[in-house]
Amino acid sequence: MLFPYGFYWDPTYLILIPGLIAAIWAQSRINRAYHEYSHIPAAGGWTGALMARKLLDDNGLYDVAVTRADGAGLSDHYDPRSRTLRLSQGVYDSNSIAALGIAAHEAGHAMQHAEQYVPIKIRNAIVPVASIGSYAAWPLLVLGLLLGYTNLAMWGVALFSFAVLFQLVTLPVEYNASGRAIAHLESGGYLTSYELPGAKKVLNAAALTYLAAALMAMLQLLRLLMLTGALGRRRD
């Protein structure tokens, strides 16, 4: 027997619909929030790069570099391997409320790394196997389902579960970085009390994209478990 539901109609795809809706909704939220607050300059005049540098120095992270990120769009990230905070063009040189929020968020990741924040240690530890799992899981699953080898398909599910774990561990990492960002923006006077809600709106919207990704990963795992479970029952 091939796939448990045949080639043409697989009702388990319906499981993914809530995840797709959540992903579309979250992306629209971040797009709207960033578009709105990337056009509003902060009164303090700090650019994303200058503020990130100041936050890092204030926390003793003098060896963490702040550079422009390659590529267009929101490509901001902290690279723990090279200890480099890379900010996109729209954040690096901008003094907008959105830019300061995003730059402070990425600086928060550098602080997490320096403090050995437990969730980020776990996430970094599972990155290799999660990366392998996200690519290798599907060939194993397809082969297992095509050939009727339940054990092979379950190996694919096991590998994919590491990708799901990565998404779940990412949630506290991202929310903690945003919390650090808002606290530093407020205590350092980088944003006024009238500007802080805008930064919170941008960071909360960004966090929703990670929440949607985690939901989609869990739903996909549930779907794969149903497929392999159904295959096992049919073979019995």
N, C-alpha and C positions, 0 to 999 in steps of 0.2 A: 504493500500500500504506500502511496506517496503522501502528500500532506493530508492531515486528518480531515480538513474541510474542503479538499480539492483545490484546483488551481484558480477557479474563477470567482468564488465567493468565500470569504473568510470572515465570519461574524466577529471574530476576536478583534478586528480592526476597530470596531465600535468602542472598545475599551479606551482607545486613544483619543476619542473626541474631546473629553474634558481637558486633557492636556493640551491639545491643539488650540482650544478656545482660550485657555489660560495663557498660552504663549503669545497668541495674537493680541490679547488684551494687555498683557504686561509690556509688550513691545510698543504698543500704541501709547501707553502711559509714559514710558521713558522718552519716547520721541517728542511727545507734547511738552513734558516737563523741561527737557533739555532745550527745546526750541524756544520756550518762553523765557527761561532764566539765563540762557546764553547771550541774550540780547540786553540784559540788565546789568550795567556795571556796578560793582560794589563801591561804596563810598571811600573805603580805605585806600584804593588804588593799587593794591597788591596784585601781581599776576600769579597765575597758578604755579609757575616755576619758582618765583621768588618766595612765595609763601611755603611751598613744599620744602625748599632749602632751609628756611628759617625753622620750620617744625622739626626737621631732621636734626639740625644743629642744636636746637633747644633740648633734644632728647639724646644728645651725645652721639648721633649717628653721622659723624663727619665723613666717614668713608663710603657712605652711600651716595652715589652720583645721581644727578637729576639731568636727564637728557630728553631730546625730542624722540618720539616714537616714530618708527617707519609706518607708512601706510596712512590711508585716509580714515576719517570717522573716529569713533571713540575707541581708540586702540591703547588707552592708558592701562598700564600694569606695572607691578613691581616684580623684578626678576631676582629671586633670592640667590641664584647661582653666581651672578656677576655683581650682586648688590647694587642694582641700578633701578632707579625709578624712572620709567619712560612715560612721558606725557604727550598726548596728541597735540597737533598744531593748534587746534581750537581751545586747548586747555593751557598749554605751555606759555603762550604769549598773551592770553586773555585775562582781563580783570573782572570777568563776569561772575555773578553769584554761582552759576553752574560750574564754572571752571574752578573756583576756589573749593567748592564742595568735593568735586572729583579729585582734585590734587591732594586735598587733605585725606580723603579716603585711601588713596594709594600710599600716602605717607603712613597711614595707620597700618597698612600691611607690612611696611618696613619695621615699624615698632613691634608688631606681633612677632616677626622673625627674630628680631634682636632679643626679645623677652622669652623666646621659645614657647610661645602660646601653644597650648596642647593641641587644639583642633588644627592649627596650621602645620604642626609637626606631623600629625596623622595624615593630613592631605598630601603633604610633600612626600611622605613615605609610600603612599599608595599610587602616586602619579605613574610610575613605570608600568605596574601591572594593570592599572586602569586604562592606560593608553593602549597597551597590548590587547586588553579585553575588548575595548570598543571596536577594534578592527578584526581580531581573530574570532570573536564570538559568532559572527554571522556566518562565515564559511562553515564552521563546525555545526551550527544549527541547521543550515540548509542541507548539508551533506547527511547529517543524522536523520532529518525528516525525509529526505529523498530516498535514502537507502534503508530506512526503517531501523536505524541503530539508535535506540533510546539513550544509551550511555554516552554516545558521541554528542548527541544533541544536548544532553544535560551538562557536558563539559562546556559547551557554548554558553549555556545559561549561567553556569558558575563563573565564567570569565566576565560575562556581561554584568553580573552582580557587583563586581569591583568598580565598574563604571558608575553604577547606581550609588554605591557607597561613597564614591568621590563627590557626586552631586550633593549627597546628604551632608557630608562633612563640610562642604563649601558653604553651606548656609550659615552656621555660626561664625565662620571666618569673615564672611562678607558683612553680616550684621554687626559684628564687633568692630570691624574697621570703620563702618559708618558711624557707630556710636562714638568711637575715638575722634573721628573727624569733627562731628558736631561739637563735642566737648572742647576741642582745641580751637575751633573757629570762634566759639563763644568766649572762652577764657582769655584767648590771645587778642580779642578785639578785632579780628580780621573781618567779621561781619557784625552789623548792628542787630539789635533785637527785631528790627523790621525786615532784615535781610535773611536771618537764620531760617525762617519757615520755608523760604524758597530753596535753600540748600537742602533742607530736610526732604522737601518734596522730590527733588532730583534724586537723592540717594535712596529714598524709600521706593521710588519707581524703579531704580536700577536693581534694588534687592528683589523686587517682584519677578524680574526676569530669571534670577537664580532659583526662586521658589517654583516658577513655572517649569524650569528645566528639570528640577528634582521631581516634580509631579509627573512629568512626561516619562522620565527614566523609570520611576516606580510602576507606572501603568504599563510601560513596555515590558518590564520584567514580569509583571502579572500575566500579561498576554503570552509571553514565551513559556511561562510555567503551565499555563492552560494548554498550549499547543503540545508540549512534551508530555504532559499528563494524559491528554486525550490519546496521544499516540501509544502510550504505554498500555492504556486500557483496551484499545482496539487490538493490540498485539496479544493481550491476554485472552 
